[in-house]
Structure formats: structure tokens, C-alpha cells
Amino acid sequence: MPKVDFKKEVEKELIGRETEPWEIIHFKCTRARYPVIEKAIETATLMQGSDRSRGYCLEMICVDFLAGANLDNGDPETLLFSMTRFFKFLPGEQRQAFPGGLSEKAS
């Protein structure tokens, strides 16, 4: 069995479920920019709940940016992708309430 598959099986056994594949993202930023990035991740953590990872919160920030950047004359596929990702961030009861809220707002 390849090492990657073995690691997946061990992880699955330890946590009781299969996890998504992941990558480490590394980038440089100046000391002046670091507080802004930290504040954004901290704010996203507060909005999503303290049990969310920093990577999850960074994804939410990126999805929010893409949705905003594609509102006017943008790529509708990117906007749809962003909206779909936002929907996945919602807790179960809010996911169920969401379609009803759309029809109310359209009226």
C-alpha cells in the first residue's frame, strides 16, 4: 500500500471518518500587512465559531471576496461557485431555512 493511502487509512481509523486531501499554503507578507491578515482570520473565526480551522476561515474570506468581485459584470460561474461555498458554511438549520428566505425576498 502506498504511503499516502496508508496515512489516509490510519487517519480515517483515528477520527472515525475520511478527511479531505489538503495542502500547506505558504506565502510571504510584510510585517505591516500581517495584522490585517490576522484580524481578517480572527474575525472570520468569530463569525464561523471557534471550532473552525484557520484554513477554513481563510477559505471563507476568499469566497466572500470572489462573490463581491463578481457581483457586477463578473463571471456568473465564479459567483455561483462562491454562493455554493457560502451555502456549505451554513449550519444545518440555516441551510434548510435558506430556500424559504429566497422566495420571501423575491416577492
Phi and psi restraints in degrees (value plus and minus 20) as a CYANA .aco file:
   2 PRO   PHI     -81.4   -41.4
   2 PRO   PSI     131.9   171.9
   3 LYS   PHI     -77.0   -37.0
   3 LYS   PSI     -60.7   -20.7
   4 VAL   PHI     -83.0   -43.0
   4 VAL   PSI     -64.9   -24.9
   5 ASP   PHI     -85.2   -45.2
   5 ASP   PSI     -58.8   -18.8
   6 PHE   PHI     -82.6   -42.6
   6 PHE   PSI     -65.0   -25.0
   7 LYS   PHI     -79.9   -39.9
   7 LYS   PSI     -61.5   -21.5
   8 LYS   PHI     -81.6   -41.6
   8 LYS   PSI     -62.8   -22.8
   9 GLU   PHI     -86.1   -46.1
   9 GLU   PSI     -60.8   -20.8
  10 VAL   PHI     -84.4   -44.4
  10 VAL   PSI     -65.6   -25.6
  11 GLU   PHI     -80.9   -40.9
  11 GLU   PSI     -62.4   -22.4
  12 LYS   PHI     -81.8   -41.8
  12 LYS   PSI     -61.1   -21.1
  13 GLU   PHI     -88.4   -48.4
  13 GLU   PSI     -59.3   -19.3
  14 LEU   PHI     -91.4   -51.4
  14 LEU   PSI     -61.8   -21.8
  15 ILE   PHI    -117.7   -77.7
  15 ILE   PSI     -31.7     8.3
  16 GLY   PHI      65.5   105.5
  16 GLY   PSI     -16.1    23.9
  17 ARG   PHI    -172.6  -132.6
  17 ARG   PSI     142.4   182.4
  18 GLU   PHI    -102.6   -62.6
  18 GLU   PSI     119.6   159.6
  19 THR   PHI    -124.4   -84.4
  19 THR   PSI     139.3   179.3
  20 GLU   PHI     -94.5   -54.5
  20 GLU   PSI     129.3   169.3
  21 PRO   PHI     -83.1   -43.1
  21 PRO   PSI     129.9   169.9
  22 TRP   PHI    -160.5  -120.5
  22 TRP   PSI     142.5   182.5
  23 GLU   PHI    -153.4  -113.4
  23 GLU   PSI     131.1   171.1
  24 ILE   PHI    -109.8   -69.8
  24 ILE   PSI     107.9   147.9
  25 ILE   PHI    -124.2   -84.2
  25 ILE   PSI     110.3   150.3
  26 HIS   PHI    -147.8  -107.8
  26 HIS   PSI     109.4   149.4
  27 PHE   PHI    -168.1  -128.1
  27 PHE   PSI     136.0   176.0
  28 LYS   PHI    -114.4   -74.4
  28 LYS   PSI     127.2   167.2
  29 CYS   PHI    -166.1  -126.1
  29 CYS   PSI     134.6   174.6
  30 THR   PHI     -94.0   -54.0
  30 THR   PSI     140.2   180.2
  31 ARG   PHI     -80.2   -40.2
  31 ARG   PSI     -50.9   -10.9
  32 ALA   PHI     -88.1   -48.1
  32 ALA   PSI     -51.7   -11.7
  33 ARG   PHI    -105.5   -65.5
  33 ARG   PSI     -43.3    -3.3
  34 TYR   PHI     -76.3   -36.3
  34 TYR   PSI     -64.9   -24.9
  35 PRO   PHI     -80.7   -40.7
  35 PRO   PSI     -54.2   -14.2
  36 VAL   PHI     -86.2   -46.2
  36 VAL   PSI     -64.4   -24.4
  37 ILE   PHI     -84.1   -44.1
  37 ILE   PSI     -66.2   -26.2
  38 GLU   PHI     -81.4   -41.4
  38 GLU   PSI     -62.2   -22.2
  39 LYS   PHI     -84.1   -44.1
  39 LYS   PSI     -61.1   -21.1
  40 ALA   PHI     -83.1   -43.1
  40 ALA   PSI     -64.8   -24.8
  41 ILE   PHI     -87.2   -47.2
  41 ILE   PSI     -60.3   -20.3
  42 GLU   PHI     -82.6   -42.6
  42 GLU   PSI     -62.3   -22.3
  43 THR   PHI     -85.0   -45.0
  43 THR   PSI     -63.0   -23.0
  44 ALA   PHI     -83.0   -43.0
  44 ALA   PSI     -57.3   -17.3
  45 THR   PHI     -82.5   -42.5
  45 THR   PSI     -63.8   -23.8
  46 LEU   PHI     -83.3   -43.3
  46 LEU   PSI     -58.5   -18.5
  47 MET   PHI     -90.9   -50.9
  47 MET   PSI     -56.3   -16.3
  48 GLN   PHI    -112.4   -72.4
  48 GLN   PSI     -37.0     3.0
  49 GLY   PHI      87.7   127.7
  49 GLY   PSI     127.2   167.2
  50 SER   PHI     -90.2   -50.2
  50 SER   PSI     -31.8     8.2
  51 ASP   PHI    -103.0   -63.0
  51 ASP   PSI     -22.3    17.7
  52 ARG   PHI    -105.2   -65.2
  52 ARG   PSI     123.9   163.9
  53 SER   PHI     -96.6   -56.6
  53 SER   PSI     142.5   182.5
  54 ARG   PHI     -83.9   -43.9
  54 ARG   PSI     -55.7   -15.7
  55 GLY   PHI     -83.8   -43.8
  55 GLY   PSI     -60.8   -20.8
  56 TYR   PHI     -82.6   -42.6
  56 TYR   PSI     -63.5   -23.5
  57 CYS   PHI     -87.4   -47.4
  57 CYS   PSI     -58.2   -18.2
  58 LEU   PHI     -84.3   -44.3
  58 LEU   PSI     -58.3   -18.3
  59 GLU   PHI     -81.9   -41.9
  59 GLU   PSI     -62.7   -22.7
  60 MET   PHI     -81.1   -41.1
  60 MET   PSI     -61.2   -21.2
  61 ILE   PHI     -81.8   -41.8
  61 ILE   PSI     -64.0   -24.0
  62 CYS   PHI     -85.3   -45.3
  62 CYS   PSI     -61.5   -21.5
  63 VAL   PHI     -83.3   -43.3
  63 VAL   PSI     -61.9   -21.9
  64 ASP   PHI     -81.0   -41.0
  64 ASP   PSI     -64.0   -24.0
  65 PHE   PHI     -81.7   -41.7
  65 PHE   PSI     -67.2   -27.2
  66 LEU   PHI     -82.4   -42.4
  66 LEU   PSI     -59.6   -19.6
  67 ALA   PHI     -83.8   -43.8
  67 ALA   PSI     -65.4   -25.4
  68 GLY   PHI     -86.7   -46.7
  68 GLY   PSI     -57.8   -17.8
  69 ALA   PHI     -91.0   -51.0
  69 ALA   PSI     -38.4     1.6
  70 ASN   PHI    -132.4   -92.4
  70 ASN   PSI      -3.9    36.1
  71 LEU   PHI     -91.0   -51.0
  71 LEU   PSI     -67.2   -27.2
  72 ASP   PHI    -126.2   -86.2
  72 ASP   PSI      97.5   137.5
  73 ASN   PHI      34.3    74.3
  73 ASN   PSI       9.9    49.9
  74 GLY   PHI    -116.0   -76.0
  74 GLY   PSI    -192.8  -152.8
  75 ASP   PHI     -98.6   -58.6
  75 ASP   PSI      94.7   134.7
  76 PRO   PHI     -81.8   -41.8
  76 PRO   PSI     -47.6    -7.6
  77 GLU   PHI     -87.0   -47.0
  77 GLU   PSI     -59.9   -19.9
  78 THR   PHI     -87.2   -47.2
  78 THR   PSI     -60.5   -20.5
  79 LEU   PHI     -82.9   -42.9
  79 LEU   PSI     -64.2   -24.2
  80 LEU   PHI     -81.6   -41.6
  80 LEU   PSI     -63.1   -23.1
  81 PHE   PHI     -78.1   -38.1
  81 PHE   PSI     -66.6   -26.6
  82 SER   PHI     -83.0   -43.0
  82 SER   PSI     -63.9   -23.9
  83 MET   PHI     -84.4   -44.4
  83 MET   PSI     -58.9   -18.9
  84 THR   PHI     -83.2   -43.2
  84 THR   PSI     -62.2   -22.2
  85 ARG   PHI     -85.3   -45.3
  85 ARG   PSI     -62.1   -22.1
  86 PHE   PHI     -77.9   -37.9
  86 PHE   PSI     -64.1   -24.1
  87 PHE   PHI     -78.9   -38.9
  87 PHE   PSI     -59.5   -19.5
  88 LYS   PHI     -87.0   -47.0
  88 LYS   PSI     -42.1    -2.1
  89 PHE   PHI     -95.1   -55.1
  89 PHE   PSI     -39.9     0.1
  90 LEU   PHI     -90.7   -50.7
  90 LEU   PSI     122.0   162.0
  91 PRO   PHI     -85.8   -45.8
  91 PRO   PSI     142.4   182.4
  92 GLY   PHI     -70.0   -30.0
  92 GLY   PSI     -70.0   -30.0
  93 GLU   PHI     -87.3   -47.3
  93 GLU   PSI     -52.0   -12.0
  94 GLN   PHI     -94.4   -54.4
  94 GLN   PSI     -52.3   -12.3
  95 ARG   PHI     -81.5   -41.5
  95 ARG   PSI     -61.3   -21.3
  96 GLN   PHI     -89.4   -49.4
  96 GLN   PSI     -55.3   -15.3
  97 ALA   PHI     -97.6   -57.6
  97 ALA   PSI     -41.6    -1.6
  98 PHE   PHI     -76.7   -36.7
  98 PHE   PSI     -71.2   -31.2
  99 PRO   PHI     -78.1   -38.1
  99 PRO   PSI     -57.6   -17.6
 100 GLY   PHI     -84.7   -44.7
 100 GLY   PSI     -57.7   -17.7
 101 GLY   PHI     -85.7   -45.7
 101 GLY   PSI     -51.3   -11.3
 102 LEU   PHI     -86.9   -46.9
 102 LEU   PSI     -62.9   -22.9
 103 SER   PHI     -89.7   -49.7
 103 SER   PSI     -53.1   -13.1
 104 GLU   PHI     -85.6   -45.6
 104 GLU   PSI     -62.1   -22.1
 105 LYS   PHI     -91.0   -51.0
 105 LYS   PSI     -50.9   -10.9
 106 ALA   PHI     -92.9   -52.9
 106 ALA   PSI     -44.6    -4.6
